[in-house]
């Protein structure tokens, strides 16, 4: 399905991420991989977006446009990938380390990913949208980080962005009730510095106002009576890391 293909495309991306590679090279590989496996890139052409992947290094939060600049050692790179398959969308993001990264950046990645897991744990039948945002926000802020407010997660299905919106902040027990069969994209965007962001002149790239790093992780999940299911697992990515670390 679409989310499985997104998860596998991320693993192909993971194999390529190292200093000296350009985001455009990675983008082209991802596009070929998605097309070869029966999917269509969801972002390409979406409101005029020019590429398959959103690639946002360091202080770019989201929606960065792939380019010919080689990746540099010590940077972090948020990669957001969406696929359409059999009429349904899948959407997932992962922030990768490029080579060896600083302790500060490594901690930001760890906390953002854990915040996503906590958001998913709160996304159960009968809970509310506010419970998801509260879990993410309280955890990230307890580490001294801030949550981007201008951009939110979303429902997803036959469209890339459906209601309800899923903010990464909120109050327990508030907002839309979560029901069996809902499919959501949960995507914390967490800044080391202040929450303020601005959009660059390209009309897409969102970056932190203070120039400090930002991380972004995203799952597509399905809410079910018995158990919430992560449709776009990070397992394929983690497998690549294991091979690389043992290699």
N, C-alpha and C positions, 0 to 999 in steps of 0.2 A: 504493500500500500504506500501512499504518499509519504507518511511519516517514517516508515522503514527505509524508504529510499533516501530521505533527507539524512537519516542517521548514518547510512552507509556512505553517502556522499561526504559527510563530515570526516569519516575515517580516511577517505582518499585524500581529503584536504590535509588532514593531520600528517600524512606521510610526506607531504611536500614542504611543510612549514619549517624553514630554517633561514638563517641570515643569507642574504644575497639573492633569494628568490623574489620575484615581483608579485604583487597582488593580482596583476593582470594574468600572469602565467597560471596562478592558482585558479582564477576565475574561469579561464578557458578550459582547464582540465575538468573543473566541476560541471561546467555546461555540457561538455562531451559525455561525461559519466552519466549525468541525469538523462540526457537524450538517448544514450545507448541502452539505458535500462527502462525505457518506455515511459519516462516522465517528461514533463515540460517545466523549464525554470519558471517559477511563479513571479519573481521580482522583475525579470527582464521585460521592459515595456510597461510595467505597472506604474501608472501616472507618469510615464515617460522615463522611468529609471533605466539607465543604459546597459546594465550588466546582470549577470546571474546571481552574484553574491554581493552582499554589503560587507565591506572590509574596512574596519575602523581601528587603526592602530593608536595605542597610548591614550592621548587626551581626546581622541574622537570617541564619542559615545556610541553612536549608531549611524547607519545610512551612508557610510563612507564609500566613495566610488573607487573601484580598482584602478590602479595606474602602473606606470613603468618604474616606479621607485623601488629599488631593492629593499627588502626588509633588513632591519639592523639588529644586531645582537643586543639582547637585553630589553627589547620592546615587547609589548603584549599586543595581540591582534584579535579583536572581536570579529568573528565570521558568522554572518546570519545567512541562512540558506532556506529557500522555500521551493516547494515542488507542487505541481498539479498532476494528479494521476487518477484516472477513472472519475474525473469530475470533482475530486476532493483535494483540498489543500493540506500540506504538511509544512510546518514552520519550526525551525530550531536554530539556536545560536550557541556558540561556544567561544570562550576567549582563550586563545593559545599563548603559550610562552614562546618567544623566538630566542632560541639558545638559552643561555643562563640568564635568569632575571633576578632583580634585587629581592631581598627579603620583603620589603614593603609591597612590591607588586605581587609576589607570590601569596602574601597574606590576603591582599585584595581579591585575588582570584578564588582562594579557598573560601573566604567569607561569602562572596557573591554566590558561589555554587551551593554552599550550605544554605544560604537564604532561599535559593530556589527550591531546594529539597524541603525546607520548612513550609514554604508556600504550597507545595504540592501536598504535604501532609495535612494542611488545613483545608484543602480543596476536597471535602467529602460531602456526600449527599446530606442535605439538610443544613449544612453550614452556609455562610453568606460570603459574598465577594469581599466584604470588609475583613473577614477573618484571614483571607489570603494576604491581603495588603498589610494587615497588622503584623502577621508572622514575619514577613520579609523585612518590613520597616524596623520593627523593634530589634531584630537580630543585627541588621546592618548598622543601625545607629548605636547599638551597644558597643560596637567596635570603633566608634568615632567616625564612621563613614556617613555619607549622605545619599539620599535616594533622589534620582531624577524624577521630577513630577510631570514634566510636559509630555512624556511618552509613557504609554501604558500597554499592558498585555490586552488580549482580546479574545472574543469567541472566534472560532474558525471552523470552516466546513466547506460548503460549495463556493464561498467567498473567502478571500484571504483575511479580511477584517469584518467580523460580525459582532453584533451585540451579544453579551454585555462587554463593556470595557473592564479591564482587570488592572487597576492601579497597584503599584508596588508599595502603597502606603494606605492606611485606613484604620477604621475602628472596628473592633470585634462586634459581630452581630448586626452590622449595618450593610445595606446594599442588597443586590439581587440574591435570591435564594438559589443555592446550587442543587440542580435536579439530575436525576438519572438520565444519561444520554447526552448531557452537555459536553461539548468539546471546546477546550480553552487553550490558548497559548499564554503561558505564564512566563514573564521575562524581566527579572530584576535588572536594572541598570544602576550600578552603584559607583559613586565617586569617592576617591580618597579625600578630596578637598570639599569644596562647597557644592551645593546642589545645582547652582545656576549653570545653564547651558545657552549656547547661541548657535544659530544656523549660519553656515558659511555661504559665500556668494554663489556657490554652485547650485544652491537651491535644495540640496540634500543633506550634506554632511552636518551632523550635530556634534559640537565639541564642548568641552568644559570651559567655562569662562575664565577660570583661574589657571588653565593649562595643565592641571594635574591629571593623572591617569584615571580612567574609568573602565569598569568591567561589565560584561553583559553575558548572561546565560539564559537560555530559553528552551522550554519543553513544550510540545503539544501533548495535552493529556485528555483522557476521556473519563468523565465522572460516571461511576456505575454504583448501583445500590450496594453491591457486595464489597467492591474495592475500586479505588481510583487507579487508572492504568496510565502509565507513561508510554505514549505511543512512539516518541522519538528518543529512544534510549541513547545514553552516552557510552554504552558498553563497547561499541565498535571503535570509538575514539580511544578509550582507555586500553583496549587490546593493542592498538598500534603503539601506544606509549610503552606498554610492557615489552613488546618486541624490540623497540628502539633501545630501551634501558638495558635489556639483556644482551642486545646485539653487540 
